[in-house]
Amino acid sequence: MDDDDDDETIEPPNPRVILIAGGYTGIVAPGECGCRLDDLMPCGVSSFYRDGATGIPKGCQPGYAHSDPRGGPDWVVSTKKEPPTLEVFDMLLNAT
């Protein structure tokens, strides 16, 4: 048996590729946390706790990152594509 006959290693799904393909800019665990594509899963969630089809941590959903409407450095990730109102932005920011 040569090296070409070895079992192929199955790579886990790349969540960043899946999110970009779907038009998403982050992931969110509503009421808990969110992360943008540029710093995806900084919490270091083990692959054991990720969805096998997408690689996204269980409890998280694809979402959209939104910058502070006041122009500040803060941002939130929500499940809605349209930017939140200032009131909703502050509510999301303070929920995490």
Secondary structure, DSSP 8 states (H G I E B T S, - for coil): --GGGS--------HHHHHHHTT--EEEETTTEEEEGGG--TT---GGGB-TTT--BTT-EEEEEEE-TTS-S-EEEES-SS---HHHHHHHHHH-
